[in-house]
Amino acid sequence: MIRIATMYEQTILPHGNDMLKLQTLFQHQLWIFEILFVAIICLIVNWLLGVIYRRLEPRLTQTNRVWDDALLKAFYKPLQFYIWVLGAGIVVYFLDDAVIKQHLADNIVIYIQLISEIFVIWFGMRFAGRLHTAIVLSPGTGYKKYDKSMAAAFCQLLRVLVLIIGVLVILPTLGISISALLAFGGVGTLAIGFAAKDTLANFLGSTMIFVDRPFSVGDWIRSPDRDIEGTVEHIGWRLTRIRRFDMRPLYVPNALFSTISVENPSRMLNRRINVNLGVRYQDFSKIPDMLKDIERMLRNHQEIDTNRTLMVNLTDLLPSSLTFMVYTFTKTTKWVQYQAILQDVLLKILDIVYYHGAECAFPTQTLFMPDGIVLKEEPNLSNEN
């Protein structure tokens, strides 16, 4: 029995030692399989995320809501990046000390927290950018019910808030005290505010523009106080860009709009026709019927708004003409269409004037002499000779 046991030990134990070595080697190389496993999981999750995105995007794009497709597009790319970064953090957490230092594995929780906060900031910035692109920069998207200037201001404000809140959240994660930063900011606030008083005034001016809304992007504005007239292209936090009618850009500080008067012709309800015409004094008997026909023509005109004031009256007796006024409003507010309507109305008025046998007056003067002019005949000196 002793001999058999000795033979068993000589036969089995070497194999047992080999298994122990293989097991030890497998344990040391286990991190490779963990990396492969996590990579495969990340690939599968990203593939499923892409499938969900490609199915949801066409449906959300067809809706009238602006926020849902912007939310999806803003969420997709950061989430893909976050999945890979999170997978890398998990791999680092399970690595052996022989591969990576222990203090890095101990701080992996802080690492994942920091990456999560960056992910939220990135998502918020992309969401604000997608909203700005959909509402302000894409005129053919069907979001005309949104005011572009208000939308641009909201998107810019959202970006600033996301950035400020994100920085305040990240600083404690990095071990930086917010209270010390706020104390430093309180000391430097007066100096910075004094140096940037003009910038602050422009910021407050832009805030009043967004609150009072005297004009929006795309409006035609002008100021009787300053040489400002054109179409508003952009309203920023410091400047407003206006495109003049000669296509030159005009940059106006927003603080200026709090001290000047601004007209907004783009918001007019109608355009006015106010014309004064004069006929000869010898046509005074034809004026009553002529004015009635002109008024009848205006009331039957398809482009004249008869719900507004409409007047055709004799208004003045000038030295060389009898002047009557045509006062009415068009239905359209577009300048090009208004010019065509004005031309049509003037031509029809002239047709009515000449139909009644009258004529438009010209500046003339008539000289009356009670006794006339007596011409004295001078003697012909040639006959005398």
PyMOL commands that set and color helices and strands:
alter all, ss='L'
color gray80, all
select helices_A, chain A and resi 2-28+30-61+66-94+102-106+108-135+148-173+178-195+197-212+254-258+265-267+281-300+335-355+381-384
alter helices_A, ss='H'
color red, helices_A
select strands_A, chain A and resi 220-223+228-235+239-243+249-253+271-279+311-318+321-330
alter strands_A, ss='S'
color yellow, strands_A
deselect
rebuild
show_as cartoon
